[in-house]
Amino acid sequence: MSLSQRLSITQPMRVFWITWFGQLISLIGSGLTAFGVGAKVFMDTRSTTQYALLSFFAFAPMVLLSPFAGALVDRWDRRRAMLLADLGNGFSTLIIFGMVLASNRGMFTLEPWHFYLPVALGACFGAFRWPAFFATVTMLVPKQHLGRANAMAEVANGASQILSPIVAGALIEAVGLIGVLTVDVISFSFAVLTLLIVRFPRPTVSAEGQRGKGSLLKEMLQGWTFIRARPGLLGLLGFTAMASLCVSLVMLLITPLVLGFTDISTLGIIASVAGSGALVGAITMGVWGGPKNALVGVLGFSLLSGVVLFMAAPVPSVPLVATAAALYLFTMPPVMAGSQAFWQRKIPADLQGRASAVKRMVILCTPPIAALLAGPLADGLFEPAMAPGGALASTMGRLLGVGPGRGIAVIFIVLGLLTIANVVVAWLNPRVRYLDREVPDALPDLPASPPRDVAPDAPTALAK
């Protein structure tokens, strides 16, 4: 049975596919800018710290705004919240476009720190996108298919990781960074167009949601109260946060690891190979749907990701690192889609924005922390230690070699051990291990063919 047959094309499912496709195009455009700007900063400075600070400013505003955004998403028309996110991201890209254009014309010298403010501005608007999207998925997709639907979001990420580095590399060679930014602006416009032609259904009011009604602050706190009252969800959140920290460090450090022994065009090839691993993992999860016990899938694939990290460390080899990167990203869609399906099934529809935003706030803390750790760990500690004559040159250097990127290889081994330990701790926690049986599903079963006259959100909801 094909994926389209498994996810039958009802009216709400058409809305899901149209919205998903618009976000896919938008993600590819965002990936172009992220790759192009990040590569430019690192090649200009050769500083892991400067490169990592871009990630810090891309995530820190989301951490601060997530609870606020989640509460507003539950109040607003969720489609309009996504429109706000896409328009805001497009505006931040236009600012970067203007800076690069002015720099190309000799009006001023573009420094790495010039990118921080527009990147942070885009992140502020981006804080609204995914809480609105994932909260709406529960109203469009039957709960038995949530794992597959979430996997399609990972398909979008995988496609972006494959196409963005290749396209960005080609555009930079042909027309420079300005061409990359032009395509990104077009992609945001397409995403906005798809959102203009769909309508999202209104969530039903649950008892939990009704008790949380009141001031915006009270509604923001309700998401945390819901999670804290369920130790299994709290334990799963802790596991996911540690896993996200390890993933964030890997994603940050893979660029300086590769550029330590090869050039930027080869980096683009490795990134595309890695992206194909993510795409295959997402498609596999979309067709398969994951194991019956979703937690086994989440922990099992996370364990595999920790083992795979050891492959990237031994020697500075393009085929070896590319294979390890592809296998590592292959494990990500099953972990993320399975975990997301858990949260969607256990949280009432009208609390999805608030609870999901709290979860996102905790998880989004990890990329800024990783960004602040990556520079000191790489530039200040492990890279000097693995340089010729360094503190680890006579020990780890005999196994991994010495020179640029070898300190990051040691960090990858440490991250692999941390990932494995995180899985073991989660499995030994009975509240996490028995989460599915102890916390009942909060979502009703959607009918096979929902009525076509599903009421859209009130047109004035955004003004509330």
N, C-alpha and C positions, 0 to 999 in steps of 0.2 A: 504494500500500500504506500503510495507516495505521500510526501509531507503535506501537499495541498489537500489530499483526500483525508488525511488524519485530522487536519484543522479545517473542517468543512466550511465552505464559503457562505456563511450566513451574512445578513446585513451588518451586524457588529464586526464580524470577521473582515469584511471588506474595509471597514473603517480602520481596523488594526493594520491590514496590509498596506493601505495607502499611507497611513501615518508612519509605519515602519520604513517604507521606501523613501519617504521624504527625509527621515532622520539618517538613513543610510547615505544618501547623497551629501547631507550636511556633514556627517562624520568624515567622509572622504575628503571634503574640502578642509575641514579643521585639521585633519592629519597632514595635509600638504603644508599648511602654515606651521604646525608644530615641528615637523621634520625640517622644513626650510630654515625657520628662525633658529631652532636649536642647533642645527649643523653650522650655521653661520657664526653663532656666538662661540661655539667650541673651537672652530677652525681659526677664528680671529684671535682668540685669547689662549687656547690650549689649557683652559682652566676648568676642572670639574666643578669647582665651587660656583663660578659664573654660570655654567651650564645648568647646575642644579637649582640655582636661584630662580630660573625661569619656571621650573616646576613648582617651587614654593609659592610664587605669586599666582600661579594658575590654580592652586588648590586652597590656599589659606582663606580667601574670601568665601569659598563654599562652606568651609568649616564654620565660620562665624555666622553665615546667613542661613544654613540648612534648617535649623528649628523654626526660624521665622518664615522661611519659604514654605516649609511643610504645612504649617498652620494656615498660611494664606492659600495654598493649593487646595486644601480641604474646604475653604470658603468660596474660592473662585471657580469660574468655568475653567476646567483644566486645559482645554484646548487653547484658551486665551493665555494661560500661563506659559504654555509651550511657545506660542507666538511671541510673547514678550522675550523669552529666552533667545529665540532665533534672531529676532530683530536686534537685541542687545549685542549678541555675539557678532552679528554682521557689522554693527557700528564700530565695535572695537577693532575688527579687521580693517575697516576703512581708515581708522586712525593710524594703524601700522602701515597701511598702504601709503598714506600721505607722508609719513616720516621717511619711508624708504625712497619714495619719489623725490622728496626734497633733498635727501642725501645724495641720490644719484645725480642731481643737478648741481651739486656743489654748494648748496645753501647752508649746510652744517655737517659736522662729522657725527655719524651715528655710532653711539656707544651701547654696550649691552644693557645698561640700566635704563635706557630709553624705552625698552620693550616692556619693562615691569608694570608700569601703570596701565597701558591698554590691555595687557594680558590679565591683570587683576580685574579690570572693568568687565571684560568678557566673562570672567569667572563669576562675578556677582550676578550677572543675568543667567549664567549657566546653572546656578544653584536651583533654579525653578524647573529646569527641563526634565530631569530624570525622576524626581518625585512625582511630577504630573504624569509622565509617561507610564511608569510602573503602577501607579495608583489606578490609572485608567485601564490597563491591561486586564485587571481582575474583573472589570465590567464588560469586557469584550470577548474574553476567551474562557471556555469552560475550565473549571479548576483542574480536571484531570489532564488538561493540555497545557497547563501553565509552564511546566518545564520546557516543553517544545517552543512555546511562544517566547520565553525568556532566552532560549537558545538562539532564536532568530535575531534578538538584539546583539548576541555575541557574534552571529554571522556578520552583522553590520560592522562590528569592531574588527573582525578578521579581514573582511574585504577592504576596510580602510587601511589596515596594517600591510596588506599586500600591495594595493594600488598606490597609496600615498607616497611611499619612498621612491617607487619607480617613476611616477609622474613628476614628483617634486624634483628628483635628480635630473630628469630630462628637461624640465622647464627652467631650472636654474642654469643648466648648461646653455640653453637656447636664448632665453630672454631674462634671466636673472630672477631674483626673489620677487620682483614686481609681477611677473607672470604667475607665480604660485599664488600670490595674494588675490589676483584678479579671479582666478578659478574659485578660490574660497568664497569670495563675495557672491559669485554666481550660484554656488551651492547653497548658501543661506537663502538666497532668493527662491530657489526651487523648494526648499523645505517650508518656507512661509506659504508658498502657493498650495502645497498639498494640505496644509493645515486649514487654509481658507475654504477648501471644498468638502471638509468633513465636519461632523458634529459628534460630540461624545455624550453618552448617556449619563443621567444624573444618578449618583450613588444613593441607595436607600439608607435611611437613618437607623443606626443600631442603638441598643441600650447604652453601650459604652460611649458611643459618640454623643448621645444626648446628655449623658452625665458630664461630658467635657465641655459642653457649650458655655460660652461666657466671654470673658475678655480674651484678647489675643494671647496674653501671657499664660492664662489658664489653659488654653487650647494647645499652646506650645509644650507645656509641662505634661499634658495628658499622654503624649506619645511615650515619654520616658516612664511615666507611671505604669502604663500598660506593659512595657517590656520588663521593668523591675519586678512586677508582681509575678512574673513567670521565669523562674531560675533557669529553665532550659533555654529560653530565648536569650537570656542574659549571657549564659555560657557560650552559646553559639555566636553571639556578638563579639565576645572576647576572642574566640578562636578566629573569627573572620578578620578582626582588627590586626591580630598578629600576622596572619597570612598576608593581609594587604600590605603591611609594613615590609615584609620580605619581598613581595612582588614589586613594590614601588622602588626598592633599592636595586633590584635586578634590572628593572626597566631604565632606571637612571644610569646605571653603571655599564650597561652593555655598550653604549656609544663610546665612552673613553676606552673600554677594554678593546674594542675592535679597532678604533683609530690609533691604538698603541702599536699595531703591527701592519695596518693596511690603510687604504685611502677612502675618501668619502663615497666614491662610486661603488666600491665593494661593500661599504656599510649599507648602502641602499639595497644591494642585492641580498645581503644577509637579512635585513629587515623584511624584505619581501618574502624570503623563504620562511622566516619565522611567522609572518602573517598568514602564509598558506597553512601552517600548522594550526593556527587559531581558527582559520576558516574550516578546515577539515574537522576539528574538534567540535565546532559549533554545528556543522551540518550533521555530524554523527549524533550529537545530543538532540538535535531537532527531529531526526528520524526515529531514534531509539527512545527518547524520552527519559532516559536514566533508569537506574535500578528501582525496584519496588520500594525499597528503603532508601529514600533520597540521601539520608545522612551517610550511609555507607559509600555512596558515590562521591559525595562531597569530600569526605575524609580520605577515601581511597585515591582519588585523583590528586588531592593535595599531597599525599605521601609520595606519589610518583613524581610530582614536580620537584620535591626536595631531592630525590635521588638523581634526577636529570641534571640538576645544577652541578653535580660533580663532573659531568662530561665536558663542561665549558672551560674547566680549569687547567687540565694537564699541559697542553701545548698551545701556542698561538697559531692555530690552524683555521683557515676560513671554512673548509668543509665540516670540521668538527664543531666549531662554534655555531655554524648555521644549522646543523642537525640538532644540536642541543637546544638552540633557541626555538626551533620548530616544535620539538617534542615538549618543551616547557610550555609554550603557548597553546599546544594541543590540549593540555590538562586544564587550562583556565576556563573555557566555556562550560564544561560539566560542573566545575566547582561553583562558578558564579551563578549559572542558571539554576542548579539544584538548590543552592542556598536561597536565591531570590524567590523561588517557588515556595519554599518553606515559609518565608515571611508573608508572602501574599496569601497563602492558605490559612494562616493562623491569625491574621489581623482583619477585623471588620472593614468593609469597603470604605466607609466614611471616616475611618481612622488611618487609612493607608498613607495619606500624605504626611500626617503628623509622626506616626511611628516610623515610617520609612525615612523621614528626614532626620530623626534622631539617630537611626542606624547609619545613615549616610554621613552625618556629622562626625560620629565616632570613627568610621572608616576613612573619611576624608581627612581626618587628622594625620593619617599615616603618610600620605605623600609629602606634606610640608615637613614633617619630622624627618622623613627619608632625605628630603632635599637639604635639610640642615645638617644631617649626619654624613651625607655622601662626600661632601667636600673635605671635611676634617679627616674622615676615615681614609679616603683615597689619597688626597694631596698631602695631608699632614702626618699620616701614620703608615699605612701599608705600602704605598708606592715608594717612599724613601727607604722603608725597611727591606723592600725587594729589589732595590737598585744595586748595582755592583758595589760590594763592600758594605751593604746595609746590614741591619741587625738580623734579618732573617735570610740573608743571602747564602749563608753556609748551612742552613737547615732546610727550610721550605724551598729555597732557591735551587737546591739539588734535585728536587722533585718537579718543580714547575718552571725552572729557569729564572733568570733575572732580567730586569730592564722594564721599559714602559708597558703598563698593563698587567704585569705579573702580580703586583700588589692587589689589584682588583680581582685577579683569579683567586687569591687567598680569601678575599671577602666572599666570593661566590661559594667557596667550600663552607665557610662559617654559616652563610644563609641557608645552605642545604641542610646542615645539622639543626639549625633553629626550626626550619619547616617541619622536619621529621619529629622533633620534640613537641612541637605545637599539636600535631596530629595525635600523638600518644597521650598528651595531657587531656585533650578534648574527649578521646575515647574512654579514658578512665573516669570521666565525670558522668555519673549515672543520670543526672538531670539532662545532660546533652544527649547521651546515648539513647535514652528512652523518651526523647522529646516528642516524637510523633504520636506516641500512645498517650502521653500525659497531658498534652495541650490539644484540645479538640479543634477541628477545622472551624473557622469562623465564616467561611464563604458557602453559600448555598450552591447546589448544582444548577448550572445554567441549562435551560431547555435546548434541545437539539436545533430547533428553528425558532429563535426569539421573534416576537412580533416586530413588524417593521416600523411601528409608530412609537418607538422608544423616545421618551421626552428628552429633548436636549436641555442643557443647563439654561437658566434664565439669561436673556441677553444682557441684563444689567448686573450680572453677578460680579463682574470685575470691579464695579464701582462700589461694592460693599466695603 
